[in-house]
Amino acid sequence: MGYVIGVDLGTSAVKALLIDKEGRVCGEASRAYPLIQEKPGYNEQDPELWVDAAVGALRELVTVSDIDPAGVEGLSFSGQMHGLVLLDAGRRVLRHAILWNDTRTTKECREIEAVLGDRLLAVAKNKALEGFTLPKLLWVKQHEPELYAQAALFLLPKDYLRYRLTGQIAAEYSDAAGTLLLDVAGKRWSSEIASACGIDLSLCAPLVESHANTGTLLPDIAAETGLPDTVNVYAGGADNACGAIGAGIISEGETLCSIGTSGVVLSYAGDGGADYKGKLHFFNHGKADSFYAMGVTLAAGYSLQWFKDTFAPDVPFEELLKGLDETAPGAGGLLFTPYLVGERTPHADALIRASFIGMDASHTLAHFTRAVVEGITFSLKESLELLRESGQRIDSLVSIGGGAKNDSWLQLQADLFEADIHKLESEQGPALGAAMLAAYGCGWFGSLAECASVFIKRSRTYRPRPAEAAKYAELYPLYKRVYADTRELQAALSAFRMP
């Protein structure tokens, strides 16, 4: 029996997933690691902890799965996007990685816009936002010039992990598209953007396809994990690209809703002919020569986690979410906007913050819970609305992540999105997409679509209920007004936020 492994390098933990040729999960393991938050808006991690965690998870996977390790044929990666890992000429890490959710680079974003103007959107297909990699490079160049002078290469998080496991340097298109340095349509690093921003293209790693073979495990890594050093390692993809692959979003008309720490609405965009005018992210897919459009809610599941930790720390999530069944749509006239760390789509605003609107003494914990869940889902609908306005017909979505683990939330998505919501039989997220890239790379299947037909099965469909959908259609315009009506107030309050 042959096996492949998908490794998902997330923001809080790494997950390793063992899959056989029938798409069955034969084992999984994970290891957590902390964030480093030295100042408000700063989010960093120690890349060496990624390596230690990944090696530990792979070792556990081999141990607990009770398989012959010699049967593992391939391994690939999914990873958190945009993170900056700087290496010197000796391939040593120069500083902690600056992560996707770090917001220190507003000034650098405005500088990029000033020097490139419309050319940035024409080439990189995305606006300059704090989370992207190029602003981080410019921040280090300006604020840590002595360190920047030592930099010989930058890598994205999962590319650094792959380098440490194989000794081979590479980048791939789906993750490179999130740097702002890639000519997305041309599939090459952009000399125009790099030159305008004073970045030497020698800092960029060679580009390969997501299913490309990038070597085998180093002997010492093989020994530590218990895997053979003959395991073929494939490039992998950005977490959202791999999440799309793992949910079967690899053909026209397919759309995904993913609710994790952040939230994503992602739609397959084929050959990239549509023009979203920068309102949505537009990236290379993990499927070769394909693209996807995506909107992001920065604090999706994070909003619910924050709410629970702050107001109901002793209440289990399962118990807390019973509030969805105990209250009606609209949460008794209570609205929540999930802007705890700013927002990405459609506002791209680092200063905006969350609000509860309409509180009165009759509201209970159940009302607040429902308002938080509805607010997260309203925010995701704003991305869905932009896709529909671009001309895409979206009658159904595949839902994954934390929002797909609760039946009431899945039904709420159907009602609020006014679309069928499909739940997967075995939802494994980006790690499954990474495993599928390894399976395709190993030659198990002639295409990712063929692999998806074996690995991915839908278990249940939730359909919109007319009365509830009508109620949400009334509430949605009110939700959208909250941003515009509180933006100036929130900007003024930013001066009083805790240091």
C-alpha positions as CSV (number, residue, x, y, z in Angstrom):
1,M,0.0,0.0,0.0
2,G,1.3,3.4,-0.9
3,Y,0.9,6.6,1.2
4,V,1.5,10.3,0.9
5,I,1.7,13.0,3.6
6,G,0.4,16.5,3.7
7,V,2.0,18.9,6.1
8,D,0.1,22.1,6.8
9,L,2.2,24.8,8.5
10,G,-0.5,27.0,10.2
11,T,-0.3,30.1,12.3
12,S,-0.7,28.3,15.6
13,A,0.3,24.7,14.8
14,V,1.6,22.3,12.2
15,K,-0.6,19.4,11.1
16,A,0.6,16.2,9.4
17,L,-1.8,14.0,7.6
18,L,-1.2,10.5,6.2
19,I,-3.4,9.4,3.3
20,D,-3.6,6.1,1.3
21,K,-4.4,5.7,-2.4
22,E,-8.1,5.4,-1.7
23,G,-8.0,8.8,0.0
24,R,-8.5,7.4,3.5
25,V,-6.9,9.2,6.5
26,C,-4.5,6.7,8.1
27,G,-3.1,9.0,10.7
28,E,-2.7,12.5,11.8
29,A,-0.5,14.5,14.2
30,S,0.0,18.1,15.2
31,R,2.3,20.3,17.2
32,A,1.7,23.8,18.4
33,Y,4.0,26.8,18.6
34,P,3.5,30.3,20.0
35,L,3.2,33.8,18.5
36,I,5.7,36.5,19.4
37,Q,3.9,39.8,19.9
38,E,6.3,42.4,21.2
39,K,4.1,45.4,20.3
40,P,0.5,46.0,19.2
41,G,0.2,45.0,15.6
42,Y,3.4,42.9,15.6
43,N,3.1,39.2,15.0
44,E,6.2,37.1,14.6
45,Q,7.4,33.5,15.0
46,D,10.6,31.6,15.4
47,P,11.1,29.5,12.2
48,E,13.1,27.0,14.1
49,L,10.0,26.1,16.1
50,W,8.3,25.3,12.8
51,V,11.0,22.8,12.0
52,D,11.0,21.2,15.4
53,A,7.2,21.0,15.4
54,A,7.1,19.5,11.9
55,V,9.7,16.9,12.6
56,G,7.9,16.0,15.9
57,A,4.6,15.7,14.1
58,L,6.0,13.5,11.3
59,R,7.7,11.3,13.9
60,E,4.4,10.9,15.8
61,L,2.6,10.2,12.6
62,V,4.9,7.3,11.7
63,T,4.7,6.0,15.3
64,V,1.0,6.0,15.8
65,S,-0.2,5.1,12.3
66,D,1.3,1.6,12.5
67,I,2.3,1.5,8.9
68,D,5.5,0.4,7.1
69,P,7.3,3.8,6.6
70,A,8.8,2.4,3.4
71,G,5.3,2.7,1.9
72,V,5.4,6.5,2.1
73,E,6.1,7.7,-1.4
74,G,5.6,11.5,-1.3
75,L,5.2,14.5,1.0
76,S,4.1,18.0,0.3
77,F,3.2,21.2,2.1
78,S,0.6,23.8,2.7
79,G,1.5,27.0,4.6
80,Q,0.4,30.3,6.1
81,M,0.8,32.9,3.4
82,H,2.9,36.2,3.2
83,G,5.3,35.5,6.1
84,L,8.8,36.8,5.7
85,V,11.8,34.6,6.5
86,L,15.1,36.3,5.8
87,L,18.3,34.2,5.3
88,D,21.9,35.3,5.0
89,A,24.4,33.9,2.6
90,G,25.0,30.9,4.8
91,R,21.2,30.1,4.7
92,R,20.9,31.1,8.4
93,V,17.8,32.8,9.6
94,L,18.5,36.5,10.3
95,R,15.4,37.4,12.4
96,H,12.1,36.0,13.5
97,A,9.6,35.6,10.7
98,I,7.1,38.4,10.3
99,L,3.7,36.9,9.8
100,W,0.6,37.5,7.6
101,N,-1.3,39.1,10.4
102,D,1.4,41.6,11.3
103,T,0.1,45.2,10.6
104,R,3.2,47.4,11.2
105,T,3.7,48.2,7.5
106,T,1.0,50.8,6.6
107,K,3.7,53.4,5.7
108,E,5.5,50.9,3.4
109,C,2.2,50.1,1.7
110,R,1.6,53.8,0.9
111,E,5.2,54.0,-0.5
112,I,4.6,51.1,-2.8
113,E,1.4,52.6,-4.1
114,A,3.2,56.0,-4.6
115,V,6.0,54.6,-6.7
116,L,4.0,52.0,-8.7
117,G,0.5,53.6,-9.1
118,D,-1.8,51.5,-11.3
119,R,1.1,49.3,-12.4
120,L,1.0,47.4,-9.0
121,L,-2.5,46.2,-9.7
122,A,-1.8,45.5,-13.4
123,V,1.2,43.2,-12.6
124,A,0.7,41.9,-9.0
125,K,-3.2,41.8,-9.3
126,N,-3.5,42.9,-5.7
127,K,-3.4,46.1,-3.7
128,A,-0.6,46.9,-1.2
129,L,-1.8,45.6,2.1
130,E,0.0,45.2,5.4
131,G,-0.1,41.4,5.4
132,F,1.8,41.0,2.2
133,T,5.6,40.2,2.0
134,L,7.0,43.1,0.0
135,P,5.9,45.7,2.6
136,K,7.7,43.6,5.2
137,L,10.9,43.5,3.2
138,L,10.8,47.3,2.9
139,W,10.1,47.6,6.6
140,V,13.2,45.6,7.5
141,K,15.2,47.6,4.9
142,Q,14.2,50.8,6.6
143,H,14.1,49.9,10.3
144,E,16.8,47.2,10.4
145,P,19.3,48.2,7.7
146,E,22.3,46.4,9.1
147,L,20.3,43.2,9.2
148,Y,18.8,43.7,5.7
149,A,22.3,44.2,4.3
150,Q,23.1,40.6,5.4
151,A,20.1,39.2,3.6
152,A,20.8,37.0,0.6
153,L,17.4,35.3,0.3
154,F,13.8,35.5,1.5
155,L,11.5,32.5,1.8
156,L,7.9,32.1,2.6
157,P,7.1,30.0,5.7
158,K,6.4,26.6,4.1
159,D,9.2,27.1,1.6
160,Y,11.6,27.5,4.5
161,L,10.3,24.4,6.2
162,R,10.7,22.5,3.0
163,Y,14.3,23.8,2.6
164,R,15.1,22.6,6.1
165,L,13.7,19.1,5.3
166,T,15.3,18.7,1.9
167,G,18.2,21.2,1.6
168,Q,16.7,22.5,-1.6
169,I,15.6,26.1,-2.2
170,A,12.4,26.8,-4.2
171,A,9.3,28.9,-4.2
172,E,6.0,28.1,-6.0
173,Y,3.4,30.3,-7.7
174,S,0.4,30.1,-5.4
175,D,2.5,31.4,-2.4
176,A,4.7,33.8,-4.4
177,A,1.5,35.5,-5.6
178,G,1.0,36.7,-2.1
179,T,4.3,38.6,-1.9
180,L,3.4,41.5,-4.3
181,L,6.6,40.7,-6.1
182,L,5.1,38.2,-8.6
183,D,3.9,39.0,-12.1
184,V,0.8,36.8,-11.5
185,A,-0.3,36.3,-15.1
186,G,3.3,36.0,-16.4
187,K,4.3,33.6,-13.6
188,R,7.7,35.2,-13.0
189,W,9.2,37.5,-10.4
190,S,8.5,41.1,-11.5
191,S,11.7,43.1,-12.2
192,E,9.5,46.2,-12.7
193,I,8.1,46.0,-9.1
194,A,11.4,45.0,-7.6
195,S,13.3,47.9,-9.3
196,A,10.7,50.5,-8.4
197,C,10.9,49.4,-4.7
198,G,14.6,49.0,-4.6
199,I,14.6,45.3,-4.0
200,D,17.2,43.0,-5.6
201,L,15.5,40.1,-7.4
202,S,18.4,37.9,-6.3
203,L,16.6,37.7,-2.9
204,C,13.8,35.7,-4.6
205,A,13.9,31.9,-4.8
206,P,13.6,29.9,-8.1
207,L,9.9,29.3,-9.0
208,V,8.4,25.9,-9.7
209,E,4.8,24.4,-10.0
210,S,3.0,23.3,-6.8
211,H,3.3,19.6,-7.8
212,A,7.0,19.9,-8.8
213,N,9.4,17.5,-7.2
214,T,11.8,19.5,-5.0
215,G,14.1,16.6,-3.8
216,T,14.0,14.0,-1.1
217,L,14.3,14.1,2.7
218,L,17.8,14.8,4.1
219,P,19.3,11.8,5.8
220,D,19.2,13.3,9.3
221,I,15.6,14.4,8.9
222,A,14.7,10.9,7.7
223,A,16.4,9.4,10.7
224,E,14.6,11.8,13.1
225,T,11.2,11.2,11.6
226,G,11.4,7.5,10.9
227,L,10.7,8.1,7.3
228,P,12.9,6.8,4.5
229,D,15.2,9.3,2.8
230,T,13.7,8.2,-0.6
231,V,10.5,10.1,0.1
232,N,9.9,12.5,-2.7
233,V,9.0,16.0,-1.6
234,Y,6.8,18.2,-3.7
235,A,6.6,22.0,-3.6
236,G,3.1,22.4,-2.2
237,G,1.0,25.5,-2.0
238,A,-0.3,28.5,-0.1
239,D,-2.8,27.4,2.6
240,N,-5.8,28.9,0.7
241,A,-4.8,27.3,-2.6
242,C,-4.4,23.9,-0.8
243,G,-7.6,24.4,1.1
244,A,-9.3,24.9,-2.3
245,I,-7.7,21.7,-3.7
246,G,-8.7,19.8,-0.6
247,A,-12.3,20.9,-1.0
248,G,-12.4,20.2,-4.7
249,I,-12.4,23.9,-5.8
250,I,-10.5,23.1,-9.0
251,S,-13.0,23.8,-11.8
252,E,-15.3,26.6,-13.0
253,G,-18.3,27.4,-10.8
254,E,-16.8,26.0,-7.6
255,T,-16.6,28.3,-4.5
256,L,-15.4,27.7,-1.0
257,C,-16.2,29.2,2.4
258,S,-13.5,28.6,5.0
259,I,-13.8,29.7,8.6
260,G,-10.7,29.3,10.6
261,T,-8.7,31.9,12.5
262,S,-9.4,34.1,9.5
263,G,-12.2,33.6,7.1
264,V,-12.1,33.1,3.3
265,V,-14.5,33.1,0.4
266,L,-12.6,31.7,-2.5
267,S,-13.8,31.0,-6.1
268,Y,-12.0,29.2,-8.9
269,A,-11.2,31.8,-11.6
270,G,-9.9,29.5,-14.4
271,D,-7.5,31.3,-16.8
272,G,-7.8,34.6,-14.9
273,G,-9.8,36.5,-17.5
274,A,-12.0,38.3,-14.9
275,D,-11.0,41.7,-13.6
276,Y,-11.8,42.3,-10.0
277,K,-10.1,45.7,-10.0
278,G,-8.3,45.0,-6.7
279,K,-11.5,44.6,-4.7
280,L,-10.6,40.9,-4.2
281,H,-7.3,39.1,-3.9
282,F,-6.3,37.4,-7.1
283,F,-3.7,34.6,-6.9
284,N,-2.3,31.7,-8.8
285,H,-3.9,28.4,-7.9
286,G,-2.1,25.2,-6.8
287,K,-3.5,23.7,-10.0
288,A,-1.1,24.6,-12.7
289,D,-2.0,27.6,-15.0
290,S,-5.1,28.4,-13.0
291,F,-6.2,31.2,-10.6
292,Y,-8.6,32.0,-7.9
293,A,-10.3,35.1,-6.5
294,M,-10.6,35.5,-2.7
295,G,-12.0,37.8,-0.1
296,V,-10.7,37.6,3.5
297,T,-12.2,38.3,6.9
298,L,-9.2,38.8,9.2
299,A,-10.9,37.8,12.5
300,A,-13.4,35.1,11.6
301,G,-13.0,32.1,14.0
302,Y,-10.7,34.4,16.0
303,S,-13.7,36.6,16.8
304,L,-15.6,33.7,18.3
305,Q,-12.5,32.5,20.2
306,W,-12.0,36.0,21.6
307,F,-15.6,36.2,22.6
308,K,-15.6,32.9,24.4
309,D,-12.2,33.5,26.1
310,T,-13.4,37.0,27.3
311,F,-17.0,36.4,28.2
312,A,-17.6,32.7,28.6
313,P,-14.2,31.1,29.4
314,D,-15.7,28.1,31.2
315,V,-18.4,27.3,28.6
316,P,-17.4,24.6,26.0
317,F,-17.8,25.7,22.4
318,E,-20.5,23.1,21.8
319,E,-22.5,24.5,24.7
320,L,-21.9,28.1,23.6
321,L,-23.1,27.5,20.1
322,K,-26.4,26.2,21.3
323,G,-27.2,29.9,21.4
324,L,-27.7,29.7,17.7
325,D,-30.7,27.5,18.2
326,E,-32.0,29.5,21.2
327,T,-32.3,32.8,19.3
328,A,-33.8,34.0,16.0
329,P,-32.0,35.6,13.1
330,G,-30.9,39.1,14.0
331,A,-30.0,38.2,17.6
332,G,-32.8,40.3,19.0
333,G,-31.6,43.5,17.2
334,L,-27.9,43.0,18.1
335,L,-25.2,43.3,15.4
336,F,-21.5,42.5,15.6
337,T,-18.7,43.5,13.2
338,P,-15.7,41.2,13.4
339,Y,-13.0,43.9,13.0
340,L,-10.9,42.9,16.1
341,V,-7.6,43.2,14.2
342,G,-8.7,45.5,11.4
343,E,-10.3,44.2,8.2
344,R,-9.2,43.0,4.7
345,T,-12.2,42.6,2.4
346,P,-13.8,44.8,1.3
347,H,-12.4,47.6,3.5
348,A,-8.6,47.0,3.7
349,D,-8.6,49.1,6.9
350,A,-6.0,48.4,9.6
351,L,-7.5,51.0,12.0
352,I,-11.1,49.8,12.1
353,R,-12.1,47.8,15.2
354,A,-15.0,45.6,16.2
355,S,-18.4,46.8,17.4
356,F,-21.5,45.5,19.1
357,I,-24.4,47.6,18.0
358,G,-27.9,47.6,19.5
359,M,-27.2,46.2,23.0
360,D,-29.9,46.4,25.6
361,A,-30.7,44.7,28.9
362,S,-32.7,42.0,27.4
363,H,-29.8,40.4,25.6
364,T,-28.3,37.2,26.9
365,L,-25.1,35.3,26.3
366,A,-27.0,33.4,23.6
367,H,-27.9,36.7,21.8
368,F,-24.3,37.8,21.8
369,T,-23.1,34.4,20.6
370,R,-25.5,34.5,17.7
371,A,-24.5,38.1,16.9
372,V,-20.8,37.2,16.7
373,V,-21.5,34.2,14.4
374,E,-23.8,36.3,12.2
375,G,-21.3,39.1,12.1
376,I,-18.6,36.8,10.9
377,T,-20.9,35.4,8.3
378,F,-22.1,38.8,7.2
379,S,-18.5,39.8,6.7
380,L,-17.9,36.8,4.5
381,K,-21.0,37.6,2.5
382,E,-19.4,40.9,1.5
383,S,-16.7,38.9,-0.3
384,L,-19.3,36.7,-1.9
385,E,-21.2,39.7,-3.0
386,L,-18.1,41.1,-4.8
387,L,-17.7,37.8,-6.6
388,R,-21.4,37.9,-7.7
389,E,-21.0,41.5,-8.8
390,S,-18.1,40.5,-11.1
391,G,-20.5,38.2,-13.0
392,Q,-20.0,34.9,-11.3
393,R,-23.1,32.9,-10.6
394,I,-22.7,31.2,-7.2
395,D,-25.5,29.0,-6.2
396,S,-23.6,26.8,-3.8
397,L,-20.4,26.7,-1.7
398,V,-18.3,24.1,0.0
399,S,-17.9,25.0,3.7
400,I,-14.8,24.0,5.6
401,G,-13.0,24.9,8.9
402,G,-14.5,25.6,12.2
403,G,-17.7,27.0,10.7
404,A,-18.4,23.6,9.1
405,K,-18.3,21.7,12.4
406,N,-21.6,23.0,13.6
407,D,-24.9,22.1,11.8
408,S,-26.6,25.3,13.0
409,W,-23.8,27.5,11.6
410,L,-23.9,25.6,8.3
411,Q,-27.6,26.3,8.0
412,L,-27.1,29.9,9.0
413,Q,-24.5,30.2,6.1
414,A,-27.1,28.8,3.7
415,D,-29.7,31.3,4.8
416,L,-27.5,34.3,4.9
417,F,-25.6,33.5,1.7
418,E,-28.8,32.5,-0.1
419,A,-26.9,29.5,-1.5
420,D,-26.7,25.7,-0.9
421,I,-23.9,24.8,1.5
422,H,-22.1,21.5,1.0
423,K,-20.4,19.8,3.9
424,L,-17.6,17.3,3.2
425,E,-17.6,13.8,4.5
426,S,-14.1,14.1,5.8
427,E,-12.9,17.7,6.0
428,Q,-9.2,17.9,6.4
429,G,-8.5,21.4,5.0
430,P,-5.2,22.5,3.5
431,A,-3.3,19.4,4.7
432,L,-5.5,17.3,2.4
433,G,-4.8,19.6,-0.5
434,A,-1.0,19.2,0.2
435,A,-1.4,15.4,0.3
436,M,-3.3,15.6,-3.0
437,L,-0.4,17.6,-4.6
438,A,1.9,14.8,-3.4
439,A,-0.3,12.1,-4.8
440,Y,-0.5,13.9,-8.2
441,G,3.2,14.5,-8.1
442,C,3.8,10.8,-7.4
443,G,1.8,9.9,-10.5
444,W,-1.0,8.2,-8.7
445,F,-3.5,10.2,-10.8
446,G,-3.4,11.8,-14.2
447,S,-4.8,15.1,-12.8
448,L,-5.9,16.8,-9.6
449,A,-9.5,16.4,-10.8
450,E,-9.1,12.7,-11.0
451,C,-7.5,12.7,-7.5
452,A,-10.4,14.8,-6.2
453,S,-12.9,12.3,-7.5
454,V,-11.3,9.7,-5.2
455,F,-10.2,11.8,-2.2
456,I,-13.2,14.1,-1.7
457,K,-16.8,13.3,-0.9
458,R,-19.7,15.5,0.1
459,S,-21.9,14.3,2.9
460,R,-24.7,16.8,3.3
461,T,-26.2,19.9,1.7
462,Y,-27.9,22.7,3.6
463,R,-30.4,24.7,1.6
464,P,-31.6,28.3,2.3
465,R,-34.9,28.6,4.2
466,P,-37.0,31.4,2.6
467,A,-38.2,33.1,5.8
468,E,-34.7,33.2,7.4
469,A,-33.1,34.2,4.1
470,A,-35.5,37.1,3.8
471,K,-34.7,38.3,7.4
472,Y,-31.0,38.3,6.7
473,A,-31.6,40.2,3.4
474,E,-33.2,42.9,5.6
475,L,-30.3,42.9,8.1
476,Y,-27.4,42.8,5.6
477,P,-27.7,46.5,4.6
478,L,-27.7,47.5,8.3
479,Y,-24.6,45.5,8.9
480,K,-22.8,47.1,6.0
481,R,-23.7,50.6,7.4
482,V,-21.8,50.0,10.6
483,Y,-18.4,50.3,9.0
484,A,-19.1,53.6,7.3
485,D,-20.8,55.0,10.4
486,T,-18.0,54.1,12.8
487,R,-14.9,54.5,10.7
488,E,-14.0,58.0,11.8
489,L,-14.9,57.3,15.4
490,Q,-12.6,54.2,15.4
491,A,-9.7,56.1,13.8
492,A,-10.0,58.7,16.6
493,L,-10.1,56.0,19.2
494,S,-6.9,54.4,17.9
495,A,-4.9,57.0,19.8
496,F,-6.2,55.6,23.1
497,R,-5.5,52.0,22.4
498,M,-3.4,50.1,24.9
499,P,0.4,50.2,24.0
